[in-house]
Amino acid sequence: ITKQQFGGTDREALYLCITSESDTFAHSNRPSRMQSSILRHVVRSAYSRASGPATRIALIRHLSSDKTPSRTALYEFHQKHGGKLVDFAGYWLPVQYNDQSIIKSHLYTREYGSIFDVSHMLQTYLKGKDVISCFESICTADIKGLRNGTGTLTVFTNNSGGILDDLIVNRVADDVLYVVSNASRKDVDMANISNAVSSFKTNGKDVSVQFLSSDDQSLLAVQGPNAVKTLQKLCSKDLSQLFFMNTTTDTIAGVEGCRITRCGYTGEDGVEISIPSAQAEHIATALLDPTIGNLKMAGLGARDSLRVEAGLCLYGNDIDETTTPVEANLLWLVAKPRRVENNFPGSDKINSQIKNGVTRRRVGFKMDSGAPPARQHVEIYNNEQQKVGEITSGCPSPCLQQNIAMGYIREEYKKLGTEITLKVRDKHYHSAVAKMPFVATHYYQAPK
């Protein structure tokens, strides 16, 4: 499937939704007969790959659902600014904007900076004197070891060590946590957190949870070299002292009580700001003001290629309930004190893998010039034409101007430089195991 088959850039949103690493099947308002045929093919392929009746039933329910996507507080703002909206994780979100192609938006983020509406993500506050032990009972982070005002990336795990979701947890105070997790796992995460809170309460512990609605609270990711520089002109606190994975609250553009967390999903320096939904358009407009900066709006298309270049995982593609942090090359998310305590879900399995090794590992790949992109489910072969793995994410890299990918390969082939072939549309193309991230990251780290 090529973009040209969809009529070029006018069909870019449709092309992205079919070929990207997304669990959403979106289509244009009036798809042609060919487009409808390809969509049916994609659905059949997904159905045939579904593992087991339960997964297939869930897929059918997802694809046959007539539930209207939710709107973020910036829905009309996106339309006014030329956003091409698609249904992503149950929300209308822009895949790109009329003023830039996805590639140009990607490069603009790297060179200057962009604003992403990520209000679809689940924001959660947990409170109480037992909140840290409660949350540690379901994740792999050493929250006890965090200073107030700092956070970390972590994962929820199941009893088999599989990843239920990846998320950021911030220790706001000794008795307050602020958590941001994936929209596609919202139901799973809410149930997981609620069950832990309920269990602790039953045992007389002091803990409560508040899940924020996107109707009330929005989330903007401001990413790129000029992101914080621009934001600084709208708030009073000295953001030069807000280092990577630090969080604080401040007034932004006259709006009080905004939470600013120095983090992101692009590999660039930037922040995510949690703001009242009633003021989301006001703050977005202020950030776009050309008199204080040169930021532009960006959509899902650029966000995806940016995160692939940064070597970051997308839940449902690169990690899921069948992959462990060790297999996913995310062992650093399992804090060393937690490995010793051995008291989080699946800790026995993960500690066993740390000691005894695994049979597969997530690694990066760079493809030779002229080869087509290797996307999810492309098979990986060794030089003897034996299948040794599978791609989970891939795209053309706008910065490197070559195709890159990540996926799982048998442990004996994980070494950097190992030559393999990728089977794309029944043809084998040369590739090699490459270091991730594919491009240098620019996280604003505290001085050592």
Secondary structure as the mmCIF struct_conf table of DSSP 4:
data_model
#
loop_
_struct_conf.conf_type_id
_struct_conf.id
_struct_conf.beg_label_comp_id
_struct_conf.beg_label_asym_id
_struct_conf.beg_label_seq_id
_struct_conf.end_label_comp_id
_struct_conf.end_label_asym_id
_struct_conf.end_label_seq_id
HELX_RH_3T_P HELX_RH_3T_P1 LYS A 3 PHE A 6
TURN_TY1_P TURN_TY1_P1 GLY A 7 GLY A 7
HELX_RH_3T_P HELX_RH_3T_P2 GLY A 8 ARG A 11
HELX_RH_AL_P HELX_RH_AL_P1 GLU A 12 THR A 19
BEND BEND1 SER A 20 GLU A 21
BEND BEND2 ASP A 23 ASP A 23
BEND BEND3 ASN A 29 ARG A 30
HELX_RH_AL_P HELX_RH_AL_P2 ARG A 33 ARG A 49
BEND BEND4 GLY A 52 GLY A 52
HELX_RH_AL_P HELX_RH_AL_P3 PRO A 53 SER A 64
HELX_LH_PP_P HELX_LH_PP_P1 LYS A 67 PRO A 69
STRN STRN1 SER A 70 ARG A 71
TURN_TY1_P TURN_TY1_P2 ALA A 73 LEU A 74
HELX_RH_AL_P HELX_RH_AL_P4 TYR A 75 LYS A 80
TURN_TY1_P TURN_TY1_P3 HIS A 81 GLY A 82
STRN STRN2 GLY A 83 PHE A 88
TURN_TY1_P TURN_TY1_P4 ALA A 89 GLY A 90
STRN STRN3 TYR A 91 TYR A 97
TURN_TY1_P TURN_TY1_P5 ASN A 98 ASP A 99
BEND BEND5 GLN A 100 GLN A 100
HELX_RH_AL_P HELX_RH_AL_P5 ILE A 102 GLU A 111
TURN_TY1_P TURN_TY1_P6 TYR A 112 TYR A 112
STRN STRN4 SER A 114 ASP A 117
TURN_TY1_P TURN_TY1_P7 SER A 119 HIS A 120
BEND BEND6 MET A 121 MET A 121
STRN STRN5 LEU A 122 LYS A 127
BEND BEND7 GLY A 128 GLY A 128
TURN_TY1_P TURN_TY1_P8 LYS A 129 ASP A 130
HELX_RH_AL_P HELX_RH_AL_P6 VAL A 131 GLU A 136
TURN_TY1_P TURN_TY1_P9 SER A 137 ILE A 138
STRN STRN6 CYS A 139 CYS A 139
HELX_RH_3T_P HELX_RH_3T_P3 ILE A 143 GLY A 145
BEND BEND8 LEU A 146 LEU A 146
HELX_LH_PP_P HELX_LH_PP_P2 ARG A 147 ARG A 147
TURN_TY1_P TURN_TY1_P10 ASN A 148 GLY A 149
STRN STRN7 THR A 150 THR A 157
TURN_TY1_P TURN_TY1_P11 ASN A 159 SER A 160
BEND BEND9 GLY A 161 GLY A 161
STRN STRN8 ILE A 163 ALA A 173
TURN_TY1_P TURN_TY1_P12 ASP A 174 ASP A 175
STRN STRN9 VAL A 176 SER A 181
HELX_RH_3T_P HELX_RH_3T_P4 ALA A 183 ARG A 185
HELX_RH_AL_P HELX_RH_AL_P7 LYS A 186 THR A 202
TURN_TY1_P TURN_TY1_P13 ASN A 203 GLY A 204
STRN STRN10 SER A 208 LEU A 212
HELX_LH_PP_P HELX_LH_PP_P3 SER A 213 SER A 213
TURN_TY1_P TURN_TY1_P14 SER A 214 ASP A 216
STRN STRN11 GLN A 217 GLN A 223
BEND BEND10 GLY A 224 GLY A 224
TURN_TY1_P TURN_TY1_P15 PRO A 225 ASN A 226
HELX_RH_AL_P HELX_RH_AL_P8 ALA A 227 GLN A 232
TURN_TY1_P TURN_TY1_P16 LYS A 233 LEU A 234
STRN STRN12 CYS A 235 CYS A 235
BEND BEND11 SER A 236 LYS A 237
HELX_RH_3T_P HELX_RH_3T_P5 LEU A 239 GLN A 241
TURN_TY1_P TURN_TY1_P17 PHE A 244 MET A 245
STRN STRN13 ASN A 246 ASN A 246
STRN STRN14 THR A 247 ILE A 252
TURN_TY1_P TURN_TY1_P18 ALA A 253 GLY A 254
STRN STRN15 VAL A 255 THR A 261
BEND BEND12 TYR A 265 ASP A 269
STRN STRN16 GLY A 270 PRO A 276
HELX_RH_3T_P HELX_RH_3T_P6 SER A 277 GLN A 279
HELX_RH_AL_P HELX_RH_AL_P9 ALA A 280 LEU A 287
TURN_TY1_P TURN_TY1_P19 LEU A 288 LEU A 288
TURN_TY1_P TURN_TY1_P20 PRO A 290 ILE A 292
STRN STRN17 LYS A 296 MET A 297
HELX_RH_AL_P HELX_RH_AL_P10 LEU A 300 GLU A 309
TURN_TY1_P TURN_TY1_P21 ALA A 310 GLY A 311
STRN STRN18 TYR A 315 TYR A 315
TURN_TY1_P TURN_TY1_P22 GLY A 316 ASP A 318
STRN STRN19 ILE A 319 ILE A 319
TURN_TY1_P TURN_TY1_P23 GLU A 321 THR A 322
TURN_TY1_P TURN_TY1_P24 PRO A 325 ASN A 329
HELX_RH_3T_P HELX_RH_3T_P7 LEU A 331 LEU A 333
BEND BEND13 VAL A 334 VAL A 334
HELX_RH_AL_P HELX_RH_AL_P11 LYS A 336 GLU A 341
TURN_TY1_P TURN_TY1_P25 ASN A 342 ASN A 342
BEND BEND14 PHE A 344 PHE A 344
TURN_TY1_P TURN_TY1_P26 PRO A 345 GLY A 346
HELX_RH_AL_P HELX_RH_AL_P12 SER A 347 ASN A 356
BEND BEND15 THR A 359 THR A 359
STRN STRN20 ARG A 360 MET A 367
HELX_LH_PP_P HELX_LH_PP_P4 ASP A 368 ASP A 368
TURN_TY1_P TURN_TY1_P27 SER A 369 GLY A 370
HELX_LH_PP_P HELX_LH_PP_P5 ALA A 371 PRO A 373
TURN_TY1_P TURN_TY1_P28 GLN A 376 HIS A 377
STRN STRN21 GLU A 379 TYR A 381
TURN_TY1_P TURN_TY1_P29 ASN A 383 GLU A 384
BEND BEND16 GLN A 385 GLN A 385
STRN STRN22 LYS A 387 SER A 397
TURN_TY1_P TURN_TY1_P30 PRO A 398 GLN A 401
STRN STRN23 GLN A 402 ARG A 410
HELX_RH_3T_P HELX_RH_3T_P8 GLU A 411 TYR A 413
BEND BEND17 LYS A 415 LYS A 415
TURN_TY1_P TURN_TY1_P31 LEU A 416 GLY A 417
STRN STRN24 GLU A 419 VAL A 424
TURN_TY1_P TURN_TY1_P32 ARG A 425 ASP A 426
STRN STRN25 LYS A 427 ALA A 434
BEND BEND18 MET A 436 VAL A 439
HELX_LH_PP_P HELX_LH_PP_P6 GLN A 445 PRO A 447
#
